[in-house]
Amino acid sequence: MGSFRCWGRSIMARDPGLNTVTTAASGASDVLAITGPYDALANPSNDDLIGAALTMLPQGAAWGSPDGQAISLKSRLAGLMRVVVDSFQWLYQRIWTLARNASVQGVDELLPEWEAEYGLPDNCVTGETSVAERLRALAAKVAAIAIITPGDFIRLAATYGFAIQIEEPAIFECGFSECGGEHTVGDVRQECYWIIRTYSLAVDYFRVGESECGYDLLFDYGDGDRLLCILRRVAPAWTIPIIEIIYLLTDEDGRVLTDEGGNFLNVTI
């Protein structure tokens, strides 16, 4: 997974004729999953507690346990103790829920408090989001895994539901680049740009008779803008990510069109 100088890597990984394209996400082997708290009292039922409660009663015939016999679970005394331990059943369940909410893997009822602590939802999110989306955003923020390589950015985008590729255009360099290759002529400072390539994100256009002048944009990338916001926020300060949306051409039945060689037909925005 090579990168050129805008990522701070050696140019030895570069190809003299082709731009560097990264399609695979980096691994997250350094991320350790924390096992949620659980024991016998984590989420007990009344039946789980009644046996221990009955053993705390005095022994003897008056208590329904002559000669050391166990108290019958069908006795009235056992029924009374079931009422007593019912509040402990609720207490243990609430303590367990609170313990789970103390880690991001078990966040449920305290999700709003976690979001407030980590500044979520951020300005990359517009409109309503599902609980699952909010939990993914929180997990990514809490993990705060270093985003360094192109593969890291692909992995980050995947956590938000985007499948992307990253292309790093190279400027033609005498003595290194091949004529007729993908390297373009320009200032080497233009290598600070890198392209986020994704497929079939919705684009909303200004429509005469429907859209409002001074309010609606000529075109809006929608989720594409959100993707750009997410990646620009963590991109190296000396780089500028731009988005390229590829639309696969389909027929009226939704089948993707191909050429004679079986390649998908598409247009790029």
N, C-alpha and C positions, 0 to 999 in steps of 0.2 A: 504494500500500500504506500506508494511513493508520493511525495509532495515536493513542491519547489520552494523557492526562497521565501514566499509570503507566509509559509507555515513554519519558517525557521528550520528547515531541514536541508540536507545536502542535495545539490543538484544532480548528484550521481544517479539518483533514482528516476530522473526525467528521461523521456524518450525523445530522440532527436527529430522525430516526425509527427508524433501524436501528442495531444494534450493528455494530461493525467486525469483519468476518470476512476472514481471510487464508487463501487456498488455495494460493498458488504459493510455491515456495521461492525464496529469493534466489539470485542467481548467485554463482559462486565464481571469477570471472575473475581475482581477485588471487592465486589459487593456481597456482603454476608447477610443472609436472611436471619432475622432474629425469631426464635421460636416463641410463639405466644404463651403466656402463663397459663398453666393448667395443672390441677391436681384433683383429688377426690372431692374437695369442697368448692371447686370452681363453679359448677352449675348443678347443685344437688337437687334431687327431688325430695318430697316428703318421706318417701320410703327409704331414701338413703340416710336420713337423719333420725328416724324414729328409733332404730335399734340402739344408737348411742345414747339417745335421750332416756330410754327406759333403764339403761344400766346405771344411770345416776340416781335412781330412786332407791330408797331403803329396801332391804330384802326381808322377806317374811310372808306368812300367810295373809296378814292384813293387807299386804300390797300385791297380792296375787302371785307371789313367788315362793310357795312353801318348799322347804328343804332345798333351796337354791335353784328351783326351777325358773326358767325364763318366763317373763310375763307374756301372756297371750296377746298377740297383735289384734285380736278381735275383742279384747276386754274393753270396758268403759274407760278404765284408766289409760289404756293405750290410745283410745279415741281422744281423751282430754289432752294427752301429751302431743298428739298430732296437731291439735289447735295451737299449742304452745310453740312447737318447733316451726310452724308455718311462717312466723315472722322471721325466724333465723334463715329459713329457705330463701325468702326474699332478700334478706341482708347479704347472704353469701353471693347470690346472683348479682346484686348491685356492686359488691366489692370486686367481683370478677370482671364485670363490665368496665368498671373504672380502671382496673389494672390493664385490661386490653387497650383501652383508649389512651393509655400512657405511652404507647408506641404506635408508629405510623401504620404498622401492619394490622392493627386492630381498631383503627379509628372508626367511630360510628356516630355516637351521640355528640361527641365533642368536636366534630368536623368544623363547625363555624369558629370555635375557639382556636383550633390549629391554624385555620386559614388566616385569622386575624394576626396570629403570632408570626407567620411567615409572609405576610403581605399579599395574600391571595384573596380573591382572584386578581391577577395583575392586569396591566393595560393591554396585554395581547389577547385578552378574552373579551368578547362582546356577546351580548344576549345571554339567554339561559343555557346552562350546561348541566349535564346529568351528574348524578352523584359519582358514577364511575369515572367520568372525566375529571371531576374535582379531586378525587382520590389519586388519580394518576399524576395530576399536576402537583399535588402535595408531596407525593412520594419522590418525584423528581427534584423538588425544591429541598426536601429534607436530606436526600442522599448527597446532593451537591457534588456529584462526581465530576472530576476535572474533564472539561471538554477541550481537547487539544488537537487531535487528528481529524481528518475528514470522516473516518469511520465513527468517531465519537459523535459527530454531528448527525450522521445517519441514524445512529442508535437513539440520540435524543429526539429526533423527529419521529421515530417509530413509537416512542412512549406517548406521543400526542396523536397517534393514529395516521401519520403521514409516511408514505413510502417514497424515498427520494434517491437520486444519484447526485454525486458532486463532481463537476468538471472544473479543472483548474487550467484556464487558457495560458499558453506560454507565448512570449514575444520572440520573434525570429532573432536568432543570435548567430552571427557569422562564425564559422568554424565549428559550430555545434548542430544547428538546425538543418534539416534537409529541405531542399527546394521541392515544392509541390506538396509539402506536408501541411499539418493543421496550424503550425506556428504562424502568427500574423505579424506584419510589420507594425511597429509602434514603439512608444516609449516604454522602457522596462518598468517604469512605475505603474503601468497599467496592469501588471501582474498582481496587483492587490485585489483585483476582482476575481471572484469565483462564482460559478453558476450552480444553482440548486435546480435540478431537473426533476420534475414530477409529472404525473399524468392526470388529465381529465378533472382538474379542479374547476368549479363553477366560476364563470366570469359574468358579472352583471353589467349591461351596457345602458347608457342613457337612451331613453326612448321618447321620441317626439310624441306629445300628447299624453304621456304618462308621467315622465320624470319632471322634476321641478328645477328650473334654472337657479343657480346660486346655492343649491342644496345638494342635489344628486351629482355624483361624479360622472365624467364621460364614460369611464369604465371602472369597475371595482373587482379586485381579485377575490374578495370574500375570504375563504379559508386560506388562499394564497398569501394574503396580507398577514394573516395570523401566523402562518408558517415563517414568513420573513421576519416578523417581529420576534418570534421565539429564538431564531437562529442569530439574528443581528445582536440580540441582547448579550449573547455569550461569545460572539465571534471575536477573534483577535482585533485589537483596536486599529491596526494598520491595514485591515482587509475590509472589503465591501462585498457582501453576498448579494447576488441578484437572482431573480427567479425566472425560470423558463418552464412554461406549462405546455405539455405536449398533449394534443387531442387526437385520439384514435378515431379515424373515420369509420362510420358504421352505416349499414343500410337501414331501411325502414323497419326491419325486424330486429335491429340491435346487434346484428352480426358484424364483427370487425372486418373491414375490407382489406384485402391483400393484393400485392402485385403478382406478376408471373412467377417470381422467385419465392413466394410465400411470405414476403416481408409485410408487416403491417403498414398501412397507409396512414399518415398522420400529418397534422399541421402544428406549427410551433408558434406560441404567443410569447 
